[in-house]
Amino acid sequence: MSRTVKRAFKYRFYPSTEQAAELARTFGCVRLVYNMALRARTEAWTLRQERANYNATSALLTGWKKTEELAFLNEVSCVPLQQALRHLQTAFTNFWAKRAGYPSFKSRKRSRRSAEYTTSAFRFRDGQLRLAKMSAPLDIVWSRPLPAGASPSTVTVSQDAAGRWFVSLLCEDVIEPGSAPGMGSVGIDAGLDSLLTLSTGEKIVNPRHERVDRQRLARAQRNLARKEKGSANRAKARLKVARVHARIGDRRRDHLHKLSTRLVRENQTLVIEDLTVRNMVQNRSLARAISDAGWRQFRTMLEYKADWYGRNLVVVDRWFPSSKLCSTCGALADRMPLNTRSWTCRCGTVHDRDLNAARNILAEGLSVAACGAGVRPQRESSRTGRSAVKQETPGATQGIPFLQRGEDVNCTMFTMTMATSASPRSASSSEMRRPAGAPAR
């Protein structure tokens, strides 16, 4: 059956001089209100142990507008200012739920310049968008059509570091079930030589977008470093650097969107590894290549697209030894350095490192999903401070693993179990999930 989802459609537009000035004032007022509300809420807690909420900051905003120093807040639409307070409330909610850190102040130079308008502050009619406090509609480049009969619920206007203006319209879109007919299963191993290796044997070439423009970026950065701080020439040089970064980011995002959409459309079940990219980029030798690959961005796209199309996205434990485990016999290699791209198992099978890992990831994900266990087991090793260059267990499990039909366990498919060793630390992830009473050899 069809499904209705909230979907944002982003377009580029070219404002007039008056519109650009009005939006710039709005961005500044939004940033100021956000910072003042954050300061007020912080002081209320530190000085009086009071937890202020959105209603309290909204009342403060009304008082600020009546003062002589902040009377200019009345010159812009009040809706983006109220939305800034709602965003601050969301930030505090995430902080209290331990999903994010404490909210930080917005910077004039580094923070994203944006303003959000709700239905009372814009009018969308006959393909024209008119914002509050503006007499003329925005000159939008409609690069793709909106859904038929779409009525935007919110409109977000933003300007990136390269000076480009964008408008994002949040609309309801209907996802038809026939638009994604795939019913297969695929394991996905992320890498650097190949961006992705699929369990089907397909390898996705890593475009290395940053490396392609590295010379142009280095030249622009050297030119920026020679300019005097605060000068007009430095501002122009900064724009050139930002445009190179924008070009790299646009191409990376476009490639990941096309790749994630194809995988979601072709497969019903997708299995990936739980990689902590934030820790992995601490390796100075691989930080630039890992950042250029965009693994975290790819996972985010897979998550919401799988939710749209009703797909199953399984994330296996980050410490699962996908590269060291033989996908044919289940033997675990003692060690697997990063420079080893192919290896031979004791059973005689010659493995491509990435393809073998993708097949193991698929088998692990399917077995976990079928047995009903958590896809991210809570293991002591996942909470230790290990190097995350290749997140695998350093110890090797002794014994020869085998395939056994799950007659004594509540599982209807073939699951891989590993023989226990003398030490519980050396047991594999499959052995740790064996229910009590299941045989072990």
C-alpha positions as CSV (number, residue, x, y, z in Angstrom):
1,M,0.0,0.0,0.0
2,S,1.1,3.6,-0.6
3,R,2.6,5.6,2.2
4,T,2.6,9.4,2.9
5,V,5.9,10.9,4.1
6,K,7.2,14.3,4.9
7,R,9.7,15.3,2.2
8,A,11.8,18.4,1.7
9,F,12.4,19.8,-1.8
10,K,15.3,22.1,-2.1
11,Y,15.8,24.7,-4.9
12,R,18.2,27.4,-5.6
13,F,16.9,31.0,-6.0
14,Y,18.3,34.4,-6.9
15,P,17.0,37.2,-4.6
16,S,16.9,40.8,-5.6
17,T,19.0,43.4,-3.8
18,E,16.0,44.3,-1.5
19,Q,15.2,40.6,-0.8
20,A,18.8,39.8,0.0
21,A,19.0,42.7,2.4
22,E,15.8,41.6,4.1
23,L,16.9,38.0,4.4
24,A,20.3,39.1,5.8
25,R,18.5,41.1,8.5
26,T,16.3,38.1,9.3
27,F,19.3,35.8,9.6
28,G,21.0,38.2,12.0
29,C,17.8,38.6,14.1
30,V,17.3,34.9,14.3
31,R,20.9,34.4,15.5
32,L,20.6,37.1,18.1
33,V,17.3,35.8,19.5
34,Y,18.6,32.3,19.7
35,N,21.7,33.4,21.5
36,M,19.8,35.7,23.9
37,A,17.3,32.9,24.7
38,L,20.1,30.4,25.3
39,R,21.9,32.9,27.6
40,A,18.7,33.5,29.5
41,R,17.9,29.8,30.0
42,T,21.5,29.1,31.1
43,E,21.5,31.9,33.7
44,A,18.1,30.8,35.0
45,W,19.4,27.4,35.7
46,T,22.9,28.3,37.0
47,L,21.7,31.2,39.2
48,R,18.2,30.2,40.3
49,Q,18.0,26.5,39.5
50,E,15.0,27.2,37.3
51,R,14.3,25.3,34.1
52,A,12.9,27.8,31.6
53,N,10.9,26.5,28.6
54,Y,9.7,27.8,25.3
55,N,6.8,29.8,26.8
56,A,9.2,31.6,29.1
57,T,11.6,32.6,26.3
58,S,8.6,33.6,24.1
59,A,7.5,36.0,26.8
60,L,11.1,37.3,27.0
61,L,11.0,37.9,23.2
62,T,7.9,40.1,23.5
63,G,9.7,42.2,26.2
64,W,12.8,42.5,24.1
65,K,10.9,43.9,21.2
66,K,9.5,46.7,23.4
67,T,13.0,47.9,24.4
68,E,14.7,50.7,22.6
69,E,17.9,48.7,22.0
70,L,16.1,45.7,20.4
71,A,13.3,47.6,18.6
72,F,14.8,46.5,15.2
73,L,13.5,43.0,15.9
74,N,10.1,44.3,14.8
75,E,11.4,45.1,11.3
76,V,11.6,41.4,10.3
77,S,8.9,38.7,10.4
78,C,8.2,37.4,13.9
79,V,7.7,33.8,12.7
80,P,11.4,33.0,12.1
81,L,12.2,34.4,15.5
82,Q,9.6,32.1,17.2
83,Q,10.9,29.2,15.2
84,A,14.4,29.9,16.5
85,L,13.0,29.6,20.1
86,R,11.4,26.3,19.1
87,H,14.6,25.0,17.7
88,L,16.3,25.9,21.0
89,Q,13.7,24.0,22.9
90,T,14.3,21.0,20.7
91,A,18.1,21.3,21.3
92,F,17.5,21.3,25.1
93,T,15.1,18.3,24.8
94,N,17.8,16.3,23.0
95,F,20.3,17.4,25.6
96,W,18.1,16.2,28.5
97,A,17.5,12.9,26.7
98,K,21.3,12.5,26.3
99,R,21.0,12.5,22.6
100,A,23.2,15.6,22.1
101,G,25.5,17.9,23.9
102,Y,24.6,21.2,25.6
103,P,23.3,23.8,23.0
104,S,26.0,26.2,21.8
105,F,25.8,29.8,20.7
106,K,25.5,30.6,17.0
107,S,28.5,32.3,15.4
108,R,28.1,35.1,12.9
109,K,30.9,33.7,10.7
110,R,30.7,29.9,11.2
111,S,27.0,29.1,11.9
112,R,24.6,28.2,9.1
113,R,22.5,31.2,7.9
114,S,18.9,30.2,7.8
115,A,15.4,31.2,8.7
116,E,12.3,29.0,8.9
117,Y,8.8,30.3,7.9
118,T,5.5,28.5,8.7
119,T,2.3,28.8,6.8
120,S,1.3,32.1,8.4
121,A,4.4,33.8,7.0
122,F,4.4,32.8,3.4
123,R,2.1,32.4,0.5
124,F,2.6,29.7,-2.2
125,R,0.2,30.0,-5.2
126,D,0.6,29.2,-8.9
127,G,4.2,28.2,-8.5
128,Q,5.2,31.5,-6.8
129,L,6.5,31.8,-3.3
130,R,6.1,35.0,-1.5
131,L,7.6,35.5,2.0
132,A,6.4,37.8,4.8
133,K,7.8,41.4,4.6
134,M,8.5,41.0,0.9
135,S,6.5,42.6,-1.9
136,A,7.8,40.3,-4.8
137,P,8.0,36.5,-5.0
138,L,11.3,34.7,-5.0
139,D,13.0,33.9,-8.3
140,I,13.2,30.2,-7.8
141,V,14.8,27.8,-10.3
142,W,12.3,24.8,-10.3
143,S,14.8,22.1,-11.1
144,R,12.2,19.4,-10.3
145,P,8.5,19.5,-9.9
146,L,6.8,19.4,-6.5
147,P,4.3,16.5,-5.9
148,A,0.9,17.1,-7.5
149,G,-1.3,19.2,-5.3
150,A,1.5,19.8,-2.8
151,S,1.1,22.5,-0.2
152,P,4.3,23.3,1.8
153,S,3.9,23.3,5.5
154,T,7.2,25.0,6.2
155,V,9.7,27.0,4.1
156,T,13.4,27.3,5.1
157,V,15.6,29.9,3.4
158,S,19.3,29.5,3.7
159,Q,22.6,30.8,2.3
160,D,25.7,28.6,2.2
161,A,29.3,29.7,2.7
162,A,29.7,30.1,-1.1
163,G,27.0,32.7,-1.2
164,R,24.4,30.6,-2.9
165,W,20.7,31.0,-1.8
166,F,18.5,28.0,-1.3
167,V,14.8,27.5,-0.3
168,S,13.6,24.2,1.1
169,L,9.9,23.4,1.0
170,L,8.6,20.7,3.3
171,C,5.6,18.8,1.7
172,E,3.7,15.6,2.0
173,D,4.7,13.1,-0.7
174,V,3.1,9.7,-1.5
175,I,5.5,6.8,-1.9
176,E,4.0,4.2,-4.2
177,P,4.9,0.5,-3.4
178,G,5.4,-0.3,-7.1
179,S,8.2,2.3,-7.3
180,A,10.6,0.0,-5.5
181,P,9.9,-3.6,-6.5
182,G,13.2,-5.2,-5.3
183,M,13.0,-8.2,-2.9
184,G,16.6,-9.3,-2.5
185,S,19.1,-9.0,0.4
186,V,22.5,-7.4,0.2
187,G,25.4,-7.0,2.6
188,I,27.4,-3.8,2.3
189,D,31.0,-3.3,3.2
190,A,32.3,0.2,3.2
191,G,35.9,0.8,2.1
192,L,38.4,3.2,0.6
193,D,39.8,1.4,-2.5
194,S,36.1,0.6,-3.4
195,L,33.6,2.9,-1.9
196,L,31.2,0.0,-1.3
197,T,31.5,-3.8,-1.9
198,L,28.3,-5.7,-2.1
199,S,27.8,-9.3,-1.2
200,T,26.6,-9.9,-4.8
201,G,30.2,-9.3,-5.9
202,E,29.7,-5.8,-7.2
203,K,32.2,-3.2,-6.3
204,I,31.3,0.5,-6.3
205,V,34.2,2.7,-7.4
206,N,35.3,5.4,-5.0
207,P,35.0,8.7,-7.0
208,R,37.4,10.5,-4.6
209,H,35.8,13.8,-5.2
210,E,38.2,15.7,-2.9
211,R,41.2,14.3,-4.6
212,V,40.0,15.4,-8.0
213,D,39.8,19.1,-6.9
214,R,42.7,18.9,-4.4
215,Q,45.0,21.1,-6.6
216,R,42.4,23.7,-7.1
217,L,41.5,23.7,-3.4
218,A,45.2,24.1,-2.4
219,R,45.7,27.0,-4.8
220,A,42.6,28.8,-3.5
221,Q,43.7,28.2,0.1
222,R,47.2,29.5,-0.5
223,N,45.7,32.6,-2.1
224,L,43.5,33.1,0.9
225,A,46.4,32.8,3.3
226,R,48.2,35.6,1.6
227,K,45.4,38.1,2.0
228,E,45.2,40.6,4.9
229,K,42.6,39.7,7.5
230,G,39.6,42.0,7.3
231,S,40.2,43.1,3.8
232,A,37.8,43.0,0.8
233,N,40.3,40.8,-1.1
234,R,40.3,38.3,1.7
235,A,36.5,38.1,1.5
236,K,36.7,37.4,-2.2
237,A,39.4,34.7,-1.7
238,R,37.3,33.1,1.0
239,L,34.4,32.8,-1.4
240,K,36.6,31.1,-3.9
241,V,37.6,28.5,-1.3
242,A,34.0,28.0,-0.3
243,R,33.0,27.4,-3.9
244,V,35.5,24.7,-4.3
245,H,34.3,23.0,-1.2
246,A,30.7,23.4,-2.4
247,R,31.6,21.8,-5.7
248,I,33.1,18.8,-3.9
249,G,30.2,18.4,-1.5
250,D,27.6,18.7,-4.2
251,R,29.2,15.9,-6.3
252,R,29.6,13.7,-3.3
253,R,26.0,14.2,-2.2
254,D,24.7,13.6,-5.7
255,H,26.6,10.3,-6.0
256,L,25.5,9.0,-2.6
257,H,21.9,9.9,-3.3
258,K,21.8,7.9,-6.5
259,L,23.7,5.0,-5.0
260,S,21.5,4.8,-1.9
261,T,18.3,5.1,-3.9
262,R,19.3,2.3,-6.2
263,L,20.2,-0.1,-3.3
264,V,17.0,0.6,-1.5
265,R,14.9,0.1,-4.7
266,E,16.6,-3.2,-5.6
267,N,16.7,-4.9,-2.1
268,Q,14.2,-5.6,0.7
269,T,16.9,-6.2,3.3
270,L,20.1,-4.2,3.6
271,V,22.8,-5.0,6.1
272,I,25.6,-2.6,7.0
273,E,28.3,-2.3,9.7
274,D,28.0,0.1,12.6
275,L,31.1,2.3,12.0
276,T,32.1,5.2,14.3
277,V,33.5,7.6,11.7
278,R,34.2,10.2,14.4
279,N,36.8,7.8,15.9
280,M,38.1,6.5,12.7
281,V,39.1,9.9,11.4
282,Q,41.5,10.2,14.3
283,N,43.9,8.2,12.2
284,R,45.9,11.0,10.5
285,S,46.9,8.8,7.6
286,L,43.3,8.0,6.6
287,A,41.4,10.9,7.9
288,R,41.1,12.8,4.6
289,A,40.1,9.7,2.6
290,I,37.5,8.6,5.2
291,S,36.0,12.1,5.3
292,D,35.9,12.2,1.5
293,A,34.1,8.8,1.3
294,G,31.0,10.1,3.3
295,W,30.2,6.9,5.1
296,R,28.0,8.5,7.7
297,Q,26.1,10.6,5.1
298,F,25.5,7.4,3.1
299,R,24.1,5.6,6.2
300,T,21.8,8.5,7.0
301,M,20.4,8.3,3.5
302,L,19.9,4.6,3.7
303,E,18.0,5.0,7.0
304,Y,15.4,7.4,5.9
305,K,15.0,5.9,2.4
306,A,14.6,2.4,3.8
307,D,11.9,3.8,6.1
308,W,10.2,5.5,3.2
309,Y,10.0,2.3,1.1
310,G,9.4,-0.1,3.9
311,R,12.8,-1.8,3.7
312,N,14.7,-3.6,6.5
313,L,18.0,-1.9,7.4
314,V,20.1,-4.1,9.8
315,V,23.2,-2.7,11.4
316,V,25.5,-5.4,12.8
317,D,27.8,-4.9,15.8
318,R,30.9,-2.8,15.1
319,W,33.2,-5.4,16.6
320,F,31.9,-8.3,14.4
321,P,35.1,-9.6,12.7
322,S,33.8,-9.4,9.2
323,S,37.2,-9.3,7.4
324,K,38.9,-12.0,9.4
325,L,36.0,-14.6,9.3
326,C,36.0,-17.1,6.4
327,S,32.6,-16.9,4.7
328,T,33.0,-20.5,3.5
329,C,34.0,-22.5,6.6
330,G,33.7,-19.9,9.3
331,A,37.4,-20.1,10.5
332,L,38.7,-16.9,12.1
333,A,42.1,-15.7,11.0
334,D,44.6,-14.6,13.7
335,R,45.2,-11.1,12.3
336,M,44.3,-9.1,9.2
337,P,46.4,-5.9,8.6
338,L,44.8,-3.2,6.5
339,N,47.3,-3.8,3.7
340,T,46.1,-7.4,3.2
341,R,43.6,-7.2,0.4
342,S,43.3,-10.9,-0.2
343,W,44.0,-14.0,1.9
344,T,43.8,-17.7,1.9
345,C,41.9,-19.6,4.5
346,R,43.1,-22.9,6.0
347,C,40.2,-24.6,4.1
348,G,41.9,-23.5,0.9
349,T,39.5,-20.7,-0.1
350,V,41.1,-17.6,-1.5
351,H,39.2,-14.5,-0.3
352,D,39.0,-11.0,-1.6
353,R,39.0,-9.1,1.7
354,D,36.1,-6.7,0.9
355,L,33.9,-9.3,-0.8
356,N,34.4,-11.7,2.0
357,A,33.5,-9.0,4.6
358,A,30.3,-8.1,2.7
359,R,29.2,-11.8,2.6
360,N,29.9,-12.2,6.3
361,I,28.0,-8.9,7.1
362,L,25.0,-10.2,5.1
363,A,25.0,-13.6,6.9
364,E,25.4,-12.0,10.3
365,G,22.6,-9.5,9.7
366,L,20.2,-12.2,8.4
367,S,20.9,-14.5,11.3
368,V,20.5,-11.7,13.9
369,A,17.2,-10.6,12.3
370,A,15.8,-14.2,12.1
371,C,16.7,-15.1,15.7
372,G,15.2,-11.9,17.0
373,A,18.4,-10.7,18.8
374,G,19.5,-7.1,18.9
375,V,21.4,-5.9,15.9
376,R,23.9,-4.1,18.2
377,P,24.8,-6.5,21.1
378,Q,26.0,-4.8,24.3
379,R,29.5,-6.2,24.6
380,E,32.2,-5.0,26.9
381,S,34.6,-4.5,24.0
382,S,32.4,-1.9,22.4
383,R,32.8,0.4,25.4
384,T,36.6,0.3,25.6
385,G,38.9,2.9,24.1
386,R,40.3,0.9,21.2
387,S,41.7,2.2,18.0
388,A,38.8,2.4,15.5
389,V,40.9,2.2,12.3
390,K,39.4,-1.2,11.6
391,Q,37.0,-2.0,14.3
392,E,37.4,-5.8,14.8
393,T,38.3,-8.0,17.7
394,P,42.0,-8.5,18.0
395,G,41.9,-11.9,19.6
396,A,41.3,-15.1,17.5
397,T,38.8,-17.7,18.4
398,Q,40.1,-21.2,18.8
399,G,38.4,-24.1,17.2
400,I,36.7,-24.8,13.9
401,P,33.2,-23.3,13.5
402,F,30.4,-25.2,11.8
403,L,26.9,-24.7,10.4
404,Q,24.1,-26.3,12.3
405,R,20.4,-26.3,11.8
406,G,18.8,-24.6,14.7
407,E,16.8,-27.5,16.1
408,D,17.3,-26.7,19.8
409,V,16.9,-22.9,19.4
410,N,14.1,-20.7,18.4
411,C,15.4,-20.0,15.0
412,T,14.1,-21.3,11.7
413,M,17.1,-20.8,9.5
414,F,20.7,-22.0,9.4
415,T,22.8,-20.0,11.9
416,M,26.5,-20.0,12.3
417,T,27.8,-21.0,15.8
418,M,31.4,-21.0,17.0
419,A,33.1,-23.5,19.3
420,T,33.8,-22.1,22.7
421,S,37.4,-21.7,23.9
422,A,38.8,-21.8,27.4
423,S,38.5,-18.1,27.8
424,P,35.1,-16.3,27.5
425,R,36.9,-13.3,26.0
426,S,37.9,-15.3,22.9
427,A,34.3,-16.4,22.1
428,S,33.0,-15.1,18.9
429,S,29.9,-12.9,18.5
430,S,27.9,-15.9,17.2
431,E,28.9,-18.0,20.2
432,M,27.9,-15.3,22.6
433,R,24.3,-15.3,21.2
434,R,23.9,-19.1,21.5
435,P,20.9,-19.8,23.8
436,A,21.3,-22.0,26.8
437,G,21.1,-25.7,26.0
438,A,22.3,-25.4,22.4
439,P,25.1,-27.8,21.5
440,A,28.6,-26.6,21.0
441,R,31.4,-28.5,19.3
